[in-house]
Structure formats: C-alpha cells, structure tokens
Amino acid sequence: MNAAIHIDPEGASGFQENGYLVVRQVLDQPTVEEIKRDIHRLLQDAPQNFRGREINTTSDGQVNSIHDLSQFKWSRRLLENPLVRRAASTLLNDEAEDFGSELFAKPSGTGVPVPDHQDDYYWCISDSNALTFWFAIARSDQESGAVYYYPGSHRCGLKMHVPSDVPGSSQRIAEWSGIDQSVREIPILEPGDCVIHHALTVHGSGPNTSGNHRLGLTVRFKGATSTIDRNRKDRYLTELKLQLESRGQE
C-alpha cells in the first residue's frame, strides 16, 4: 500500500488554524480500487458480521455506516502505516495512539445526513487531543453528501450537545457560542485524497443525491498521554443506550 502523506509546517499551521487539513492523493489509484473492492465485499456480509451499535442502515436496508472496524485489513494497514502515524504525531504534538476505525458508506439516494457535531462529545478525551483521517474511496462532493466543516470551531472548546436520534450520529451540537455558523467549508475530495480533522472541529454532512456510494474509510488517533474522562463517557453511553433501545439496536 502506498500512503504518501507528509505534513509540512504550512500544513500543520493550517490545521491548527482551521481544525482540518486536506491532503491530496495520499493513496494511489490501484490501492483505492483494491480498497473499494474489499469494502463492497465487506458491505455484502456486514449484516451477518456486525450487530447493534456497530452497524447502521438506511431506510431501504443498505449499510450506511460500520463502527468498530479496527480489524478490517485496510484499517489495520492505515493505522500501522509509519507515514500516517508520523503525520498524526506531528498534528497531535504527541505520540499517536490508535483510536479506532469506521466506514461511512452513505449509499446513493438514501445515505443518511449527519448533524453538526464534535467527535469528542462521543470520545470523551480529557484534553480533546485526537483526530480523524478521512480517506476518500469514492468522490466526495456536495452532491454526494461530503463532510463540511466550520473552520476554527475547534478553538471554541467542547460544546453542549443534545440527542439527534440519527443512527450512527446520535448527538448534535446545541450551543454555538464563539462559532460563526455562516462560514461552512466543503472540501471536494477525489478518490485517494484525505481530510484530517480535529476532535473538536464542528462538522456534519448532507444527503447523498448522486448516483454513487460516497465511501469514506476513517482511522483515528489520540495523543498517547491523553486519557478518557470516565464520567463523561458513562453519561454519554447511558444516553446512547436510550436511543439504541428506542430503535431496537440494543
């Protein structure tokens, strides 16, 4: 696998300023095609291999997202890739520690929109020092429901969230103090591109109205010295359990 990623000082500065960074052509096209074939096989078998909160489907029964995907072959390769880990460590200013992997398939026509949120409301990391690498395995644009970001929102701290009852994205931001909601940026990603975002960067995505799945494979890292806030995590899991029970997923 070729994962050609390098974070120069300008890129690191842009990440610190905006809370996200686009890196072009991290994966070469033969790798992208191989990952895509393996993802389609994964999606075919997913209803038998994943249960409850691990998997979410659309109104027509297609897989929309799979969580806890750390043992998927390509997730492991990306999490263990030395260039990816070095880039993560640079942006975290700490040794990068694996923090999971997810697939966001967002099928054509029924792919579920994601409400505006901060990842660390789910992750509950004491100092919020964590990030996501979102690898585009298919084109991601406004029509296909690309991820959008509120630049600089990561510098405004963790905000209050409320239940969204959206499968796979159970929370939405409810308190916007300090964040300019009028400035929302949508990076257009070609297959093989990657967008890296901070755990506090407010983001979401729209519906997929294109003719193709919007495939995004993510790997996540936190700083090795960062810890999980167990009180926050327990509160979040209690609230999540109520939503899962109401949907018959728990």
C-alpha positions in Angstrom: 0.0 0.0 0.0 1.2 3.4 -0.9 0.2 6.1 1.6 2.2 9.1 0.6 1.4 11.6 3.4 3.7 14.4 4.7 2.7 17.3 6.9 4.9 20.3 6.3 5.0 23.4 8.6 2.4 25.2 6.4 0.0 22.3 6.6 0.5 21.9 10.4 -0.2 25.7 10.8 -3.3 25.4 8.6 -4.6 22.5 10.7 -4.0 24.5 13.9 -5.8 27.5 12.4 -8.8 25.8 10.7 -9.2 22.5 12.6 -8.9 20.5 9.4 -6.5 19.8 6.6 -6.9 18.4 3.1 -4.0 16.2 1.8 -4.2 15.3 -1.9 -3.5 11.8 -3.4 -2.4 10.1 -0.2 -3.5 6.7 -1.7 -2.5 5.8 -5.3 -5.3 4.6 -7.6 -4.5 0.9 -7.6 -4.7 1.0 -3.8 -8.0 2.9 -3.9 -9.5 0.3 -6.3 -8.4 -2.6 -4.2 -9.8 -1.0 -1.0 -13.1 -0.3 -2.9 -13.4 -3.9 -3.9 -12.8 -5.1 -0.4 -15.3 -2.5 1.0 -18.0 -3.8 -1.3 -17.4 -7.3 -0.1 -17.4 -6.1 3.5 -20.8 -4.4 2.9 -22.3 -7.5 1.4 -21.5 -9.6 4.5 -21.9 -6.7 7.1 -25.5 -7.6 8.3 -24.2 -11.0 9.3 -20.9 -9.9 10.9 -21.9 -6.7 12.8 -24.6 -6.1 15.4 -26.3 -3.4 17.4 -24.4 -0.1 17.6 -21.7 -1.5 15.3 -23.8 -1.0 12.2 -26.4 1.4 10.9 -28.6 1.1 7.8 -30.7 3.4 5.6 -34.4 3.4 5.1 -34.1 0.8 2.3 -31.8 -1.5 4.3 -28.5 -0.6 2.8 -25.4 -0.2 5.1 -24.8 3.4 5.9 -22.0 3.1 8.4 -20.0 0.5 10.2 -18.2 1.3 13.5 -15.5 -0.6 15.4 -13.8 -1.5 12.2 -10.2 -1.7 13.6 -9.6 -5.3 12.4 -10.6 -4.6 8.8 -7.5 -5.3 6.7 -7.2 -1.7 5.3 -7.9 -0.1 8.6 -5.0 -2.0 10.2 -2.7 -1.1 7.3 -3.6 2.6 7.6 -3.4 2.6 11.4 0.0 1.0 11.3 1.4 2.9 8.3 4.5 4.8 9.5 3.8 7.9 7.4 0.2 8.1 8.6 1.3 7.7 12.2 4.1 10.3 11.8 1.6 12.8 10.4 -0.8 12.1 13.3 2.0 12.6 15.8 3.0 15.9 14.2 -0.5 17.3 14.4 -1.1 15.9 17.9 2.2 17.1 19.2 2.4 13.7 21.0 3.0 10.1 20.1 0.0 8.9 18.1 -2.1 6.1 19.7 -4.6 4.0 17.7 -8.2 5.1 18.5 -10.3 3.0 16.1 -11.7 3.0 12.5 -15.1 3.4 10.9 -16.6 3.2 7.4 -19.1 5.7 6.2 -20.7 4.3 3.1 -23.6 6.8 2.5 -25.5 5.0 -0.3 -26.9 6.8 -3.2 -30.3 8.3 -2.6 -30.8 7.1 1.0 -27.4 7.9 2.6 -28.2 9.5 6.0 -27.2 13.1 6.6 -25.0 13.7 9.6 -26.0 16.5 12.1 -23.4 19.1 13.1 -21.3 17.7 16.0 -17.9 17.4 17.6 -16.3 14.0 17.7 -15.0 14.4 21.2 -18.5 14.6 22.6 -18.6 10.9 21.7 -14.9 10.1 22.5 -14.7 11.9 25.9 -11.0 12.5 25.8 -9.8 14.5 28.8 -7.9 17.1 26.7 -9.6 16.5 23.4 -6.2 15.9 21.7 -7.4 13.5 19.0 -8.1 13.5 15.3 -9.6 11.6 12.3 -8.1 10.8 9.0 -11.0 10.5 6.5 -9.8 8.7 3.3 -12.0 9.2 0.2 -12.5 5.9 -1.6 -15.0 7.5 -3.9 -15.5 11.1 -5.0 -16.9 13.2 -2.1 -18.6 16.5 -3.1 -21.8 18.4 -2.2 -24.0 16.2 -4.4 -22.8 13.0 -2.7 -23.0 14.4 0.8 -19.4 15.5 1.5 -18.3 16.3 5.0 -18.4 20.0 5.7 -16.5 22.0 8.4 -16.8 25.2 10.4 -13.2 26.5 10.3 -11.7 27.4 13.6 -14.5 25.8 15.6 -12.1 23.5 17.4 -10.7 26.6 19.2 -14.0 27.2 20.9 -14.0 24.3 23.2 -16.3 21.4 23.7 -19.9 22.4 23.3 -23.2 21.2 24.7 -24.9 18.5 22.5 -28.4 17.1 22.6 -29.7 13.8 21.2 -30.2 13.7 17.5 -31.8 10.2 17.1 -29.8 9.8 13.9 -28.4 6.3 13.6 -24.6 6.4 13.7 -24.6 10.1 14.8 -26.6 10.2 18.0 -25.7 13.7 19.0 -26.0 17.2 17.5 -24.4 20.4 18.7 -26.8 22.7 20.6 -24.6 25.6 21.8 -22.7 27.6 19.2 -21.1 30.4 21.2 -18.0 31.7 19.5 -18.6 29.7 16.3 -19.5 31.5 13.1 -22.3 29.4 11.6 -22.3 31.4 8.4 -18.9 30.1 7.4 -19.1 26.5 6.3 -16.5 24.9 4.1 -17.0 21.7 2.0 -13.7 20.1 0.8 -14.1 18.3 -2.5 -12.2 15.1 -2.4 -11.2 12.8 -5.2 -10.5 9.1 -4.6 -7.2 8.8 -2.7 -7.5 12.2 -1.1 -7.6 12.6 2.7 -9.0 15.2 5.1 -7.8 15.2 8.6 -9.9 16.9 11.3 -9.5 17.7 15.0 -11.8 16.0 17.6 -13.3 19.4 18.4 -13.9 20.7 14.9 -17.6 21.0 14.3 -18.7 19.1 11.2 -21.6 17.3 9.5 -22.7 16.2 6.1 -25.7 16.3 3.8 -27.7 13.6 2.0 -26.3 11.7 -1.0 -28.2 12.7 -4.1 -25.6 11.4 -6.5 -25.7 8.1 -8.3 -22.9 6.5 -6.3 -22.0 5.5 -2.8 -19.9 8.1 -1.0 -17.3 5.8 0.5 -15.1 7.2 3.3 -12.8 5.0 5.4 -11.6 6.6 8.6 -8.8 5.9 11.1 -8.5 7.8 14.3 -5.7 8.6 16.7 -5.4 10.3 20.1 -2.3 11.5 21.9 -0.6 8.7 23.9 -0.7 10.9 27.0 -4.4 11.7 26.7 -6.9 9.8 28.8 -10.6 9.0 28.7 -12.9 11.0 31.0 -14.9 8.1 32.5 -17.6 10.3 34.0 -18.3 12.0 30.6 -18.1 8.6 28.8 -20.5 6.9 31.2 -23.0 9.8 30.8 -22.7 9.6 27.0 -23.2 5.8 26.9 -26.2 6.0 29.2 -27.9 8.5 26.8 -26.8 6.5 23.7 -28.3 3.3 25.2 -31.7 5.0 25.4 -31.6 5.9 21.7 -30.4 2.4 20.7 -33.2 0.8 22.7 -35.8 3.0 21.0 -34.5 1.8 17.6 -34.3 -1.8 18.6 -30.5 -1.9 18.3 -29.7 -2.6 22.0 
